[in-house]
């Protein structure tokens, strides 16, 4: 069975990044609910940006790693 074009084994290999992703999303939600520096556009942009950039990089790295894992499994004759 394929999910988003990846095999289940590839998804399982890439699933280790779910924990850091969940932690980052938790802190993003916490920051949006409780702004520790009070109202201010600059602190909001910097705070949210410092959380969104690692989330984006983590998603990009996970997708790239899953692609390479899938490709290597196919090259080795895996199913």
BAGU-270933 format. One record per residue: residue number from 1; residue in three letters; x, y, z of N, C-alpha, C, O, CB in turn. Coordinates in steps of 0.02 Angstrom, whole numbers, plus 50000, padded with zeros to 5 digits. Each point is the difference from the previous one (the first is absolute). Glycine has a CB too. Example, Ala and Ser with C-alpha at 12.3 -4.5 7.8 and 13.67 -1.06 7.14 Angstrom:
2
nr;rest;n_xx;n_yy;n_zz;ca_xx;ca_yy;ca_zz;c_xx;c_yy;c_zz;o_xx;o_yy;o_zz;cb_xx;cb_yy;cb_zz
1;ALA;50660;49716;50390;49955;50059;50000;50045;50060;50000;50052;49999;50033;49853;49942;50029
2;SER;50077;50112;49902;50042;50059;50003;49961;50055;50037;50025;50055;50008;50034;49913;49884
END
This chain:
79
nr;rest;n_xx;n_yy;n_zz;ca_xx;ca_yy;ca_zz;c_xx;c_yy;c_zz;o_xx;o_yy;o_zz;cb_xx;cb_yy;cb_zz
1;UNK;50042;49941;50000;49958;50059;50000;50045;50062;50000;50049;50003;50036;49858;49935;50025
2;UNK;50075;50110;49899;50039;50061;49994;49962;50059;50031;49939;50007;49994;50116;49949;49902
3;UNK;49983;50087;50137;49973;50061;50029;50042;50057;49971;50061;50002;50010;49898;49941;50098
4;UNK;50009;50104;49858;50035;50056;49968;50055;49977;49954;50050;50035;49991;49923;50035;50109
5;UNK;50019;49872;49869;50050;49974;49954;50057;49963;50033;50045;49977;49965;49925;50115;49962
6;UNK;50029;49900;50138;50053;49965;50036;49974;49933;50026;49942;49993;50017;50111;50117;50014
7;UNK;49993;49842;49973;49982;49935;50029;49996;50006;50076;50024;50048;50029;50032;49892;49875
8;UNK;49913;50010;50127;49993;50001;50073;50068;49998;50034;50008;50031;50053;49882;49912;49936
9;UNK;50158;50021;49984;50066;49997;50031;50034;50068;49997;50036;50019;50047;49973;49860;49921
10;UNK;49981;50157;49978;50030;50067;49994;49967;50047;50050;50035;50041;50031;49990;49939;49847
11;UNK;49910;50016;50129;49965;50041;50049;50024;49985;50070;50010;50045;50041;49889;49959;49884
12;UNK;50111;49932;50090;50025;49981;50067;50070;50027;50012;50017;50021;50055;49913;49875;49941
13;UNK;50113;50104;49952;50067;50027;50007;49999;50075;50012;50041;50026;50038;50002;49883;49888
14;UNK;49911;50126;50042;49997;50072;50006;49959;50023;50061;50001;50059;50018;50009;49948;49859
15;UNK;49956;49947;50156;49956;50017;50056;50038;50022;50062;49970;50028;50046;49948;49891;49910
16;UNK;50148;50069;50047;50038;50022;50058;49999;50076;50007;50013;50026;50054;50061;49873;49934
17;UNK;49911;50136;49959;49998;50073;50002;49933;50026;50025;49990;50061;50004;50091;49942;49903
18;UNK;49873;49953;50110;49936;50023;50027;50007;50030;50070;49963;50047;50017;49981;49865;49915
19;UNK;50102;50062;50107;50009;50026;50069;50025;50072;49999;49970;50043;50032;50053;49840;50008
20;UNK;50032;50133;49924;50021;50070;49998;49948;50045;49968;49993;50058;50020;50124;49903;49976
21;UNK;49847;50014;49954;49948;50039;49968;49945;50016;50050;49976;50057;50004;50049;49890;49886
22;UNK;49954;50003;50150;49948;50011;50049;50022;50049;50054;49961;50041;50023;49996;49844;49956
23;UNK;50106;50112;50041;50026;50046;50050;49999;50072;49973;49979;50046;50035;50094;49863;50014
24;UNK;49950;50100;49890;50000;50067;49970;49930;50027;49992;49988;50060;50013;50117;49911;49927
25;UNK;49848;49988;50038;49931;50022;49992;49969;50017;50068;49962;50048;50006;50026;49882;49891
26;UNK;50029;50031;50154;49976;50015;50068;50024;50068;50023;49961;50040;50026;50037;49837;50000
27;UNK;50067;50136;49965;50027;50065;50021;49972;50057;49958;49991;50055;50026;50113;49887;50011
28;UNK;49883;50046;49900;49969;50052;49958;49930;50016;50026;49982;50058;50006;50084;49903;49894
29;UNK;49894;49988;50115;49933;50011;50026;50003;50035;50068;49962;50046;50014;49996;49853;49924
30;UNK;50089;50079;50104;50008;50032;50065;50019;50073;49993;49975;50042;50036;50058;49847;50012
31;UNK;50012;50126;49906;50022;50069;49989;49943;50043;49974;49993;50058;50019;50123;49901;49958
32;UNK;49842;50012;49979;49944;50039;49973;49946;50012;50052;49965;50051;49998;50059;49901;49890
33;UNK;49968;50001;50159;49950;50009;50052;50025;50047;50054;49963;50044;50023;49993;49841;49954
34;UNK;50106;50107;50043;50029;50041;50053;50063;50032;49973;50052;49968;49994;49900;49958;50096
35;UNK;50045;50138;49895;50057;50038;49975;50039;50026;50060;49977;50046;50034;49962;49986;49859
36;UNK;50120;49941;50121;50036;50019;50061;50026;50071;50000;50015;50027;50053;50016;49855;49957
37;UNK;49976;50150;49932;50026;50068;49997;49947;50052;49989;50015;50058;49987;50089;49895;49970
38;UNK;49834;50028;50049;49945;50048;49993;49986;50016;49927;50033;49975;49954;49996;50072;50157
39;UNK;49922;49996;49878;49982;50016;49931;50056;50039;49966;50032;50043;50030;49846;49959;50003
40;UNK;50132;49983;49906;50051;50033;49960;50012;49961;49937;50009;49939;50001;50045;50108;50102
41;UNK;49947;49988;49841;50006;49966;49936;50070;49970;49991;50005;49944;49975;49912;50135;49978
42;UNK;50134;49955;50068;50068;49974;49991;50011;49936;50040;50028;49952;49973;50012;50165;50008
43;UNK;49940;49882;50082;50009;49940;50040;49959;49942;49973;50021;49942;50004;50002;50129;50096
44;UNK;49918;49944;49873;49958;49947;49971;50032;49971;49938;50003;49939;49991;49895;50117;50055
45;UNK;50126;49987;49910;50031;49977;49937;50063;49960;50015;50011;49947;49970;49941;50153;49969
46;UNK;50090;49925;50105;50062;49965;50017;49985;49933;50034;50029;49949;49982;50031;50162;50029
47;UNK;49896;49890;50037;49983;49939;50037;49969;49946;49956;50020;49942;50003;49963;50127;50097
48;UNK;49969;49951;49859;49968;49952;49955;50049;49978;49946;50001;49941;49981;49886;50111;50042
49;UNK;50153;49995;49952;50048;49982;49948;50052;49951;50025;50020;49954;49963;49963;50157;49988
50;UNK;50039;49897;50112;50049;49954;50028;49971;49930;50011;50038;49953;50013;50018;50144;50041
51;UNK;49880;49896;49943;49969;49934;50005;49979;49973;49931;50005;49940;49988;49955;50089;50127
52;UNK;50017;50015;49841;49977;49977;49934;50058;49979;49955;49994;49953;49961;49908;50122;50050
53;UNK;50154;49959;49993;50057;49982;49959;50025;49929;50015;50009;49961;49954;50023;50160;50040
54;UNK;49979;49861;50070;50020;49930;50013;49947;49949;49981;50016;49945;49979;50054;50098;50114
55;UNK;49866;49975;49914;49947;49954;49979;50005;49988;49925;49995;49943;49977;49930;50097;50116
56;UNK;50084;50013;49869;50006;49993;49927;50062;49961;49980;49996;49957;49955;49945;50150;50033
57;UNK;50115;49906;50045;50061;49964;49984;49993;49926;50019;50023;49956;49963;50045;50149;50056
58;UNK;49900;49881;50037;49989;49930;50021;49956;49964;49950;50014;49942;49983;49999;50092;50137
59;UNK;49933;49998;49857;49956;49968;49951;50037;49989;49934;49992;49947;49968;49909;50107;50086
60;UNK;50138;49994;49924;50038;49993;49938;50052;49944;50006;50007;49960;49955;49975;50162;50021
61;UNK;50054;49876;50080;50050;49948;50011;49968;49931;50004;50027;49952;49974;50045;50132;50086
62;UNK;49870;49912;49972;49966;49935;50006;49976;49976;49932;50007;49941;49983;49957;50089;50134
63;UNK;50007;50015;49844;49977;49981;49933;50058;49980;49955;49994;49952;49962;49911;50126;50051
64;UNK;50150;49959;49991;50059;49983;49960;50029;49933;50021;50017;49959;49958;50007;50163;50027
65;UNK;49981;49866;50080;50026;49937;50025;49954;49942;49979;50025;49947;49979;50027;50112;50118
66;UNK;49883;49951;49907;49953;49947;49979;50007;49986;49926;49997;49942;49978;49923;50093;50112
67;UNK;50091;50017;49870;50010;49990;49928;50062;49958;49987;49998;49953;49960;49945;50157;50017
68;UNK;50112;49907;50057;50062;49963;49989;49995;49929;50027;50028;49954;49970;50035;50153;50037
69;UNK;49903;49883;50049;49990;49932;50026;49960;49959;49950;50018;49943;49986;49985;50100;50132
70;UNK;49944;49986;49855;49957;49966;49952;50041;49982;49937;49995;49945;49974;49903;50117;50070
71;UNK;50142;49986;49933;50040;49988;49940;50052;49945;50011;50009;49957;49958;49974;50163;50009
72;UNK;50049;49881;50091;50051;49950;50015;49969;49930;50009;50029;49950;49980;50041;50139;50073
73;UNK;49870;49908;49977;49966;49936;50006;49983;49972;49931;50005;49940;49988;49948;50094;50124
74;UNK;50026;50010;49843;49982;49979;49932;50062;49978;49962;49998;49950;49963;49904;50129;50037
75;UNK;50154;49957;50008;50062;49983;49965;50027;49932;50023;50030;49964;49961;49995;50158;50027
76;UNK;49965;49862;50077;50025;49937;50027;49953;49942;49986;50014;49943;50019;50044;50121;50070
77;UNK;49887;49950;49877;49953;49947;49983;49950;49985;50055;49969;49947;49999;50117;50007;49930
78;UNK;49906;50092;50119;49952;49990;50053;49929;50007;49976;49988;50027;49945;50095;50015;50136
79;UNK;49870;49934;49957;49930;50004;49980;49965;50055;50036;49940;50011;49989;50059;49870;49987
END
